[in-house]
Amino acid sequence: MNREELAAAYAAPGRYYHNLSHIEDCLAALARVEELSAREREILSEAIWWHDVVYDPTRSDNEEISAQLAERHVRDDISHEVGRLIRLTKTHEIQADDRLGAILISIDLSILAAEPARYDAYAAAIRQEFIHVRDADYRAGRARVLRQFAARPIIYPDAGFAAKYDRRARDNLARELASLS
């Protein structure tokens, strides 16, 4: 798959948040990360491009399938690391010494710290992606996910992201949680 084919995958029907705009936002966030080698930047860029290439809200193996596709299509010398990073986006949990994992997960979660109107648009887009779920079930499930993030001592495993975004993310999570109850 080339970039055009990847972009087409992100333009598939039913993608309201997990689309090309999400990838572009993630790539823009990566561009602001300093002190990365060219190889690290390439690995993270590939992980961003591929991390949601497969996205079906009715399945639980999107990250695994996306990782497998990436491993088959990116350069051999980085494919294992790209796949490993993509798999982290299933739980958004990393080991303490995983610098690239911390950066990728922080980038992927950066939407949580968006300005309130943008965050609300993100939340509405996620609801659209899960339109097949009854409202009461969606509200309960979404609240459970948001409470899990809010309960973490740190939402962003990268220290730079945590310092800049943690408070605003917590405010957004609290606001959405209140709206779900």
URQUI-V186652 format. One record per helix or strand of 2 or more residues. SS is the DSSP state (H for helix, E for strand). FROM is the first residue (numbers start at 0). TO is the last residue. Records with the same first field share a line. If there is no record, write none. Layout:
SS=FROM-TO + FROM-TO
This chain:
H=2-9 + 19-30 + 37-49 + 61-72 + 75-87 + 98-107 + 109-112 + 115-128 + 134-150 + 158-179
